[in-house]
């Protein structure tokens, strides 16, 4: 057989193979994937350039020993479920135990300074951890993780953030309507109830109009003072509504714990820090409301411990939701081609699963707490330049703490 014949046979064979591949994949190019051929996320991660970058990052991480990562590993040594329960215990028990050492008189400026610190930490957790994770994900293994941008997915994630913001607005508005909105009688994350004044453990300010304690009058004067305090301070009904709102708020904290630890141990640990910093002034403010409503110190502390149960309820709900929605999805690689075609098995044909919207929802709720419910109160109550400066510094310290945690994780 001549060389020309051999060459013609090879050309014919190549054409036959190309046509067979075209019929198999349904494309005209022969080397392009068909419209229904999946392109898995795991295939992208196995590409040579991505693999080489992963080796580089692993080598660099082996030479380092991140301090915060080691601390978090010591504080949260279990899996996502038990770590979320442990984090809920941290943010629920410690702030309530601190109430035992809070004096009967609470200075409003001190409480506002603590609130400014907590707000800085809370919003920093949102913008340094929760929002970046919502859009880009959090890689938990060694090496790197390549993310493919999916525009429709980003829209749904943004909608989830707004959904959390709107849900917290609806919750607070409903509680204000139920409470009659009498000077913030309904539960609110603001701490204006202790504005520049002190809350006494008796719940009654038995001073006369000149500011001096009455030396005469006996039981009759005390009764009149009690009635006057009752007419100006929060009512018992307002206090009970505040407790109900606190219970609901603690449920959202528990959901945040579960969602964060299932996202990654690092996200869970930083969210625990942010919630812990926020819960201390929040619990003190709620404690002052109960005292002014006529609760004794013992009754106020017991009520706060009961509302802390809501955090564990939210944590267990979050664990159950994640188990139900992500048990099967987590076992399969993401089909990126289906996401491009918008016929994936997620929400509205995207790769977004229901469990992926929990962290955005929590981020939106935290934005509402920090930016809407707390900051306006601080703006209204900063009557002096010195107090305003203290709040600026406290907020900056809160931001700096979360930045250092994020940078050294």
Secondary structure, 3 states (H helix, E strand, C coil): CCHHHHHHHHHHHHHHHHHHHHHHHCCCCCCCCCCCCCCEHHHHHCCHHHHHHHHHHHHHHHCCCCHHHHHHHHHCCCCHHHHHHHHHHHHHHHHHHHHHHCCCCCCHHHHHHHHHHHHHHHHHHHHHHHHHHHHHCCCCCCCCCCCCCCHHHHHHHHHHHHHHHHHHHHHHHHHHHHCCCCCCCCCCCCCHHHCCCCCCCCCCCCECCCCCECCCCHHHHHHHHHHHHHHHCCCHHHHHHHHHHHHHHHHHHHHHHHHHHHHCHHHHHHHHHHHHHHHHHHHHHHHHHHHHCCCCHHHHHHHHHHHCHHHHHHHHHHHHHHHHHHCCHHHCCCEHHHHHHCCCCCHHHCCCCHHHHHHHHHHHHHHHHHHHHHHHHHHHHCCCHHHHHHHHHHHHHHHHHHHHHHHCC
